[in-house]
Amino acid sequence: MKLSQFVATVSLVIASGCLLNAYAAEHGSIDKVLGSAVVGSNQHYGDISLVNGSIQMASNSSAKTVSVVNGSIDLRDNVKLQSASTVNGSIESGKGLQVAGELSTVNGKILPGAEAVIGGNVATVNGDIVLNSSEVGQDVSTVNGDIKLSGNTVVKGDLVYKPRGKKNSFFGWSNNTKPTLYIAADAVVEGNIILQQEVELQIDNPAMQAKVITRINDGR
């Protein structure tokens, strides 16, 4: 590992540690099978885990691991988390979101507001990802969804469109609609742009065009 890479890694670990310890969990944890969770402004919780319900967090609040099975995660401005995940639901936030780990969902959109800082991956299977003047420490990926990088967004890992399975329609197997990848002129993907399916490209920066690697049906 190069010295510059080592320093960057150590810096990210230190920053993540500072984020996790930014607030004490004054109100403990929430664990529910039925029902939603509402965190007020300037309130700080431990883990929040729901099966059927949504999570709403007001501005300047924080929590550790936030997870839902069937429900959305709605975050206001300047929320701090260790990670956030849902299976059937979207993740949306206001500006200034800080996440030490990852944002992930299976069936839903991921829409962090402007100036989000996410230390881990941003991943969904069936949903769009929109990043505006934000930073992602690892990879951004989807299967069935559009990806939009606007403003001066930086993705430090790879941007990946994973392979799609065929949908069984009334007339046979088909899945012909292409997702769209948009990268603004000032947005940067430091890794590669890996396409494992057909994607409609709208890339304003020629330097990002050069990072596109197509791996359709190559078994990887």
C-alpha positions as CSV (number, residue, x, y, z in Angstrom):
1,M,0.0,0.0,0.0
2,K,1.3,3.5,-0.9
3,L,1.9,6.0,1.9
4,S,-0.8,8.3,0.5
5,Q,-3.3,5.4,0.5
6,F,-2.4,4.4,4.0
7,V,-2.8,8.0,5.3
8,A,-6.2,8.3,3.5
9,T,-7.3,5.0,5.1
10,V,-6.2,6.0,8.6
11,S,-7.9,9.4,8.2
12,L,-11.2,7.7,7.2
13,V,-11.0,5.4,10.2
14,I,-10.3,8.3,12.6
15,A,-13.1,10.3,11.0
16,S,-15.6,7.4,11.3
17,G,-14.6,6.9,14.9
18,C,-15.2,10.5,15.7
19,L,-18.6,10.4,14.1
20,L,-19.7,7.3,16.0
21,N,-18.7,9.0,19.3
22,A,-20.1,12.4,18.4
23,Y,-23.1,12.0,20.6
24,A,-23.9,9.7,23.6
25,A,-27.0,7.6,23.1
26,E,-29.1,9.5,25.6
27,H,-32.3,7.7,24.9
28,G,-31.1,4.1,24.5
29,S,-32.2,1.8,21.6
30,I,-35.5,1.2,19.9
31,D,-36.6,-2.4,18.8
32,K,-40.1,-2.9,17.4
33,V,-42.0,-5.5,15.3
34,L,-45.0,-3.2,14.7
35,G,-44.9,0.6,14.8
36,S,-42.8,3.5,13.6
37,A,-40.0,5.4,15.4
38,V,-39.8,9.2,15.6
39,V,-36.6,10.9,16.8
40,G,-36.9,14.5,17.7
41,S,-34.5,17.3,17.0
42,N,-31.2,17.1,19.0
43,Q,-32.2,13.7,20.3
44,H,-29.5,10.9,20.3
45,Y,-30.3,7.2,20.2
46,G,-28.5,3.9,20.1
47,D,-29.6,1.3,17.6
48,I,-33.1,1.6,16.0
49,S,-34.5,-1.6,14.5
50,L,-38.0,-2.0,13.1
51,V,-39.8,-4.8,11.2
52,N,-43.0,-3.0,10.0
53,G,-42.8,0.7,10.3
54,S,-40.9,3.8,9.3
55,I,-38.2,5.8,10.9
56,Q,-38.3,9.6,11.0
57,M,-35.3,11.6,12.4
58,A,-35.5,15.3,12.9
59,S,-32.6,17.8,12.3
60,N,-29.4,17.5,14.3
61,S,-30.3,14.1,15.7
62,S,-28.2,10.9,15.7
63,A,-28.4,7.1,16.1
64,K,-26.1,4.2,15.6
65,T,-27.4,1.3,13.4
66,V,-30.8,2.2,11.8
67,S,-32.6,-0.7,10.1
68,V,-36.0,-1.5,8.8
69,V,-37.6,-4.5,7.0
70,N,-40.8,-3.0,5.7
71,G,-40.7,0.8,5.9
72,S,-38.9,3.9,4.8
73,I,-36.1,6.0,6.5
74,D,-36.7,9.7,6.5
75,L,-33.9,11.9,7.8
76,R,-33.9,15.7,8.1
77,D,-30.8,18.1,8.0
78,N,-27.5,17.2,9.7
79,V,-28.4,13.8,10.9
80,K,-25.5,11.5,12.0
81,L,-25.6,7.7,11.8
82,Q,-23.4,4.7,11.9
83,S,-25.4,3.0,9.1
84,A,-28.9,2.9,7.6
85,S,-30.6,0.0,5.8
86,T,-34.1,-1.1,4.7
87,V,-35.4,-4.0,2.7
88,N,-38.7,-2.5,1.3
89,G,-38.5,1.2,1.5
90,S,-36.5,4.3,0.5
91,I,-33.9,6.3,2.4
92,E,-34.2,10.1,2.0
93,S,-32.5,12.9,3.9
94,G,-32.0,16.6,4.1
95,K,-28.6,18.3,3.7
96,G,-25.5,17.5,5.7
97,L,-26.1,13.8,6.4
98,Q,-23.1,12.0,7.9
99,V,-22.9,8.2,7.8
100,A,-19.9,6.3,9.1
101,G,-20.8,3.1,7.3
102,E,-23.2,2.3,4.4
103,L,-26.6,3.2,3.1
104,S,-28.5,0.3,1.6
105,T,-31.9,-0.9,0.5
106,V,-33.3,-3.6,-1.7
107,N,-36.6,-2.1,-3.0
108,G,-36.4,1.6,-2.8
109,K,-34.5,4.8,-3.7
110,I,-31.5,6.3,-1.9
111,L,-31.7,10.1,-1.9
112,P,-29.3,11.8,0.5
113,G,-29.6,15.5,0.4
114,A,-26.8,17.9,-0.6
115,E,-23.4,17.7,1.1
116,A,-23.8,14.2,2.5
117,V,-20.7,12.3,3.7
118,I,-21.0,8.5,3.6
119,G,-18.0,6.4,4.7
120,G,-19.1,3.1,3.2
121,N,-21.1,1.8,0.2
122,V,-24.3,3.2,-1.2
123,A,-26.3,0.3,-2.7
124,T,-29.8,-0.6,-3.8
125,V,-31.2,-3.3,-6.0
126,N,-34.5,-1.8,-7.3
127,G,-34.2,1.9,-7.0
128,D,-32.5,5.1,-8.0
129,I,-29.5,6.8,-6.3
130,V,-29.1,10.5,-6.4
131,L,-26.0,12.2,-4.9
132,N,-25.6,16.0,-4.9
133,S,-22.3,17.5,-3.9
134,S,-21.6,14.6,-1.7
135,E,-18.8,12.2,-0.8
136,V,-19.0,8.3,-0.8
137,G,-16.0,6.5,0.7
138,Q,-16.5,3.2,-1.1
139,D,-18.8,1.9,-4.0
140,V,-22.1,3.1,-5.4
141,S,-24.2,0.3,-7.0
142,T,-27.6,-0.6,-8.3
143,V,-29.3,-3.2,-10.5
144,N,-32.6,-1.7,-11.6
145,G,-32.4,2.0,-11.2
146,D,-30.9,5.3,-12.4
147,I,-27.8,6.9,-10.8
148,K,-27.3,10.6,-10.8
149,L,-24.1,12.3,-9.6
150,S,-24.5,16.1,-9.6
151,G,-22.6,19.1,-8.3
152,N,-19.1,18.2,-7.1
153,T,-19.9,14.7,-5.8
154,V,-16.9,12.4,-5.3
155,V,-17.2,8.6,-5.3
156,K,-13.9,7.2,-3.9
157,G,-14.7,3.6,-5.0
158,D,-16.3,2.1,-8.1
159,L,-19.6,2.9,-9.6
160,V,-21.3,-0.4,-10.5
161,Y,-24.4,-1.4,-12.5
162,K,-24.8,-5.1,-11.5
163,P,-26.3,-7.6,-14.0
164,R,-30.0,-7.8,-14.3
165,G,-32.1,-10.9,-14.5
166,K,-34.7,-11.3,-17.1
167,K,-38.3,-10.5,-16.2
168,N,-41.0,-13.0,-17.1
169,S,-43.6,-11.1,-19.1
170,F,-46.8,-12.4,-20.5
171,F,-45.2,-12.8,-23.9
172,G,-41.9,-14.2,-22.7
173,W,-38.7,-13.2,-21.0
174,S,-37.8,-9.5,-21.4
175,N,-36.2,-6.7,-19.6
176,N,-35.3,-4.1,-22.2
177,T,-35.5,-0.8,-20.4
178,K,-32.1,0.7,-19.9
179,P,-31.3,2.6,-16.7
180,T,-29.6,6.0,-17.0
181,L,-26.3,7.0,-15.5
182,Y,-25.7,10.8,-15.3
183,I,-22.4,12.3,-14.1
184,A,-22.1,16.1,-14.0
185,A,-19.1,17.9,-15.3
186,D,-17.6,18.5,-11.8
187,A,-18.5,15.0,-10.3
188,V,-15.7,12.5,-10.0
189,V,-15.6,8.7,-9.7
190,E,-12.1,7.8,-8.5
191,G,-12.5,4.1,-9.2
192,N,-14.0,2.5,-12.3
193,I,-17.4,2.8,-13.8
194,I,-18.3,-0.9,-14.3
195,L,-21.3,-1.7,-16.5
196,Q,-22.6,-5.3,-16.2
197,Q,-25.7,-4.5,-18.2
198,E,-26.7,-2.0,-21.0
199,V,-26.9,1.5,-19.5
200,E,-27.8,4.9,-21.1
201,L,-24.8,7.1,-20.4
202,Q,-25.0,10.9,-19.9
203,I,-21.5,11.8,-18.8
204,D,-20.4,15.4,-19.1
205,N,-16.7,14.9,-18.2
206,P,-14.6,13.1,-20.9
207,A,-12.2,11.9,-18.1
208,M,-15.1,9.9,-16.6
209,Q,-16.0,8.4,-20.0
210,A,-12.5,6.9,-20.0
211,K,-13.3,5.0,-16.8
212,V,-16.2,3.0,-18.2
213,I,-15.6,-0.7,-18.3
214,T,-18.2,-2.9,-19.9
215,R,-18.5,-6.5,-18.5
216,I,-21.8,-7.7,-19.9
217,N,-22.3,-11.5,-19.8
218,D,-18.6,-12.2,-19.0
219,G,-19.3,-14.2,-15.9
220,R,-17.8,-11.7,-13.5
